[in-house]
Amino acid sequence: MAKTILVLNSGSTSIKYSLFSEALKKIDSGEEKKIGLKGGAKNHKEALKKIFKKISGSGQVKNLSDIKAVGHRVVHGGEDLRKPILLNKKVLNKIKKYSKLAPLHNPPNVAGIEACQKLLPKAKNVAVFDTGFYKTLKPENYVYALPYRLYQKEKIRKYGFHGISHQYVAQEAEKILGKKIQKLITCHLGGGSSITAIKNGKPVETSMGFTPLEGLVMTTRSGNIDPAIPVYLIRQLGYKPEAVDTLLNKKSGFLGICGIRNFKEILQSKQKRAKLAYHIYVKSLVQHIAAYTASLEGINALVFTAGIGENAVRLRKDATEQLKYLGLEIDKEKNKKNQTIISKKNSKVAILVIPTNEELMIAQQTLKLIS
C-alpha cells in the first residue's frame, strides 16, 4: 500500500478526518462526533481509535504504518509559530501556551496531536496554523490603539483566522484565471465569516482580530460593535464576564437579531427581523470589501467561499451590485448556476465562487514539509 497522509481537525467534541494519497487525492473522510458526551468516545484518543478502525475497515489503509504523516489544523500559533512545522515537545508546549489566546480551539487541537503521537508513534506530525497566513501583516494593520505594553507583554494584537481557507482560495483563483492577481479580496462566509485583502499573494488586511469575534456579523457572533457595550452590560446590567463572552459569541449575530441561525432559513423567512438580519449582513460585507479595496488601492478579483459564500446566490448578487462603482459586474445567469466565474466578460473585476478545501491545503503543506 502506498504511503498516505492523514489530515485531522480536532474540535472539543469532534474530530474530522481526511485521508490523502501521496498524489494528494482524497481517498477517505469522515467525522467522529460526541467526544466526551453520551453516546460518543470517552476522549480524543478513543475517538481516534474508532477512526483508525474505520479507515482500516474500509481497506484504504492496510496497516496504520502506511500513514506516513498527520497534518493537524491548529487554530493559534501566536507570533512565533507561523509556518507549518514538525511537532515535537517544544513546539507542542508553545501551542499549549497559546491556549490562553484560543481557549476553545487549541486544547482540543493539542488533544488530537497527543493522541496521534501515542497511537501512530512512527508517523510524522505536522501543525498547520490557521493564523499562519497572516505573518506578513504590517504593524499598522495588527497593532490595536491600546497601551502598547498590552501588545508587548500580553501579545494583544490582531492575528486573523480562517487563514488556511483564504490561502487556498487565493491560490485557486490564480490557477483559474491563469495569472497572478495583484489585488485580491477573499470572502470566507459561513458560520464564521471573515474577509482578507491580498496583495501580490500576501495578506495585508483581515477582518478577524485578536479573536474570531471581530469583523463581520456572523451566525452567532456579533462582529464589530462599540467596545463600551460589554462594559455597560457588566456595570449597568449585572452581567458576568463569562455571560458577556457567551452573549457575544453564541447568542448574537443572525441568532441574536432574529432567532434564526441558518442562513438559508433567513433567506426564506418573511419575518421582519430575518430581513433585518440579512440587510445587516450585506451591509457588513459590502463595507468591508469597500474598505479593503481602499487599502489595496483597487481590486482585480473577488472570491466567495465557504457555506454561505458558495451557495447564497442572492447575497452575491446584492453585495456585488452595491459595488458596481468599483467595476464589479455580475452575470446573473452564471451566478444562479453557481459557476466558478460569475462576473460578466466586460467586468473590470473578476468575481469567482471557489469551494474551500482546508483539508487539501493542510495535506499539501504537510507533504511539502516532510518531503
C-alpha angles and dihedrals in degrees: 000000000000118000115268138202121227119206118201132191105188116196130178094269103012145044120208115198138189127186120210133188119230086260085062094246113147108239102170142003140171147135137250109211139189095038108181091008134101110289094016139092117293094236143345093278092056091044090054090050087057091048092051090049090053092048092049092044092053090057093237092116120033094188129011086236086072087074101093097182143359120220113204125200105225116186102206130033098161118217100314103044102065106130129059106275140187109252122241134150094277094051092044091053090053091051089051089051090056090055087095087065094045106023094163096048115028098056094058089042088056092046090056092048094049092047090052092049090056098041098039104033094165097049121094114240119213128189118213111190126221088209094047098089090065097062090110096061112123120235092252087060099046107031115090121218092252128115102301093231089070088064095041097047105022099029092231102169142115111288104167126218139215085053095145090056095045091049092049097051091043090057092044091051091058091049092050094047092040095228145073113276113221098189116027134164119196122196117201101191117179139100084323115032131202140162128210131195112213125192118192091340096312126101116241101171136019133178103223113077140177085346134010088261096083124088128020127034106261141188095281102352123091098219115200115006136155104289089223092067095080089048090051092049090053099041102036105025100034098241118163116230090248090054091050090051091051092046094051097042105033109019104039134067116055091344093053095047101045109002092249122107100177109090094207089056090049090055091050097043123102093201114124092227092050088055089047091052090051094050092047090052093049091048091050091050096046094047092052093048091049092048092049091048086058090050091051092042089233142356132250100175141012123201129199118199145157127049099314097030093051096046113025102096094173094050093052091049096046094045097046094044088059087054098053090115088067092057099264114143117176123205103225095204094049088047092052090051091050091235119177094246110039100170124102117259091249094046112125088215124052112228116201139183110208124174108231120236111188092164092059091046090053091047091050093050092044093052092046092053097048097041 
